[in-house]
Amino acid sequence: MSDNKIETKVYTIRWKDLGKYLKQGMQVITVTPGSGAETSMLAVLPAELVADLEKNHKPKRKPSLRDILVDLAGWASFKPGDVRRAKLSGGLGIDVICGIDGTWRLQIWREGIEPSAKEWETVLKSWPSRLSEVPNKRFTHDQRKYIRGEWKVNDENDEQKDLSGLSAADANPLAGQAQS
């Protein structure tokens, strides 16, 4: 390599480690080289660049349900035992918990009325990785009506998948930012 060329190094990080880097001040940026193509990366951005990016920022599309679930699962895997919560515009709430025992818990809820079986199916179909049938139960707590399911992920290939079942191809760090 000659002295005037800069070597580009590419590192792969696991989804559950992303939060650690974001807390250290790194930011996720997306490069769009063409229509339908997108690459995301972590970077330390100088304040001038951040100001310029903010000035020219165009609002992104409304996040899909899958985007929200990717975000919730990623943050839940980063902080096992904590509840990650999003409330959708239609009033459906979604909680994702990565238990310290390796069991994942997904629950959907509504204030005062029960979520439907169709809503449960839709959320499961939108989960970042394929899930086999997830048995569920209904319960009520503090005026909220819930449907809750849980599953344990086989952790044989931990380098490629974290406990949520997300593979590197599934983990889009720029997924919709859900309210927690």
N, C-alpha and C positions, 0 to 999 in steps of 0.2 A: 504494500500500500504506500503510495507516495505521500509526502508531507502535507500537500495541499488538499487531500481528500479527507473527509470526515467519515469514519466508519459508523454506519447505522446499526445499532444493536436492538434486537427485539426480544423482550422478555414476556413470558406468560405468567399471569398471576391467577390465583383461584378467586372465584367470586366472593367467597367468605372473607378474603383478605382485603377486598377493595375498601371497605369502611375504614380500616386502619390507615391506609394511605390518604384517604380523603380527610381524616382527622388530623393528619400531619401537614395539611395545607396544600396537598396536590389537588388538581382539578381534572375532571374528565372533559376532554375535547373530542369532537367528532370531525373527521375529515371526509368530505363528500367529493370524491374524484369524478363522479359522473352520475347520471340519473340511475337511481336504484342501487347505487353502491355507497357503502358507508363503512368507515373504520373508526373505532373509538380507541382512545389512548389516555393514559394518565400523564400529566405534565405539570411542571412548576411554571406558572405563567407570570411574567413581569406585570406590574400594576398598569403600565401604559397599554400593554396588549389587552388586558382584561377590560380597561376603559374603552378601547377601540371596539372590542368584540361586543360589549354591552350596547354601545352606540348604534351598531349596525345589526343588532340582534333582531331576528324575526321570530315571533312566537311559533313554537312548534305545535304540531297537531295535538289534539286532545289525546291523552294516552289511552290505549286500549286496555281492556280488562287483563289481557295477558301481560302487557307492560307493567301494570300495577302489581300483578302477582309476582312477576320476576323481581321487582323492586322489594316487595314485602319478604319474599323468600330469601333474597340475598342478605338483607339486613337482619332477618331472623337468624340466619346461619352464622352471622358475625357476632350476635349477642344471644347465645342459647339461654333459654329460660325466660326471655323478655317477650312480651306480646307486641307484634307489629300490626298496626291497625290502619285501615283506610275506610272512608265512608264515601260511597259513590253518589253521584248527583241525584239518582233516583231514590236515595234513602237506604239502600242496602249497605250494611256494614260487613267488612271482612276482617277477620283476625287470623294471623299466621303465627304459630309458635313452634320453634325448634327446641324441643325439650332437651335438658341436659342428659337425659337417658337415651337420646338418639331417636325418639319418637316425635314425628311431626304431627301437629294438630292444626286443623283448618276448621274455622267456624264462620258461618254467615249469620247475620242477625238483622232484625228490624225492630223499631220502637213500636210496641203494642200489637203488631200483627206478625203472624208467622211467615218466614220466607217460604217460597214454594219449592216443591221438588224440582221443578224446571230450573229455578235459579241455582239450586245446588248442582244440578247436572252441568249447567253452563259454566259455573266456576270451576268444576273439576275438569271439564274439557279445555278450559283456558289455562290450566296449571302449566308451568314451564316444561314439565316432562310428562310423559305418559304415566297415568296412574291406572292400576287395575281398579276394579270396583272398590270403593271405600265405604264400608258400612258406616251408617250415621245414626245419631240419636237426636231427638228434639228435647229441649228444655227451656225454661224461662228463668231469667235472673234480672232483678231490678227493672221491670217493665219491658225488658228486651226479650224477644223470642228468638231462639237459636236453633240452628242445625249444626251439629259438630261431628267431625270424623277424624280418625287418626290412623297413622300407618308408620311402620318402621322401614327405613330404606336399608337394603343390603349394602354395606360399606366395603365391598371387596376391592373395588377399583377406585380408591380415594383420590388418586392423582388426577383422574379424569372427571370425577363427579364429587360434589360435596353432598352433605346429608339430605339436601332437598331433592336430589335427583337431577339437578341442573348440570348439564354438560357445558364445556367451554363454548360450544356453538349456541347454547341456549342463553347464556348469560350476557345480556346487553346492558352494560352499566349505565346507559343513558335512558333507561326505561323510565316511564312516567313517574314523577315524584309524588307518591301518595302521602297524604297527611297522616302523621302518626300521633 
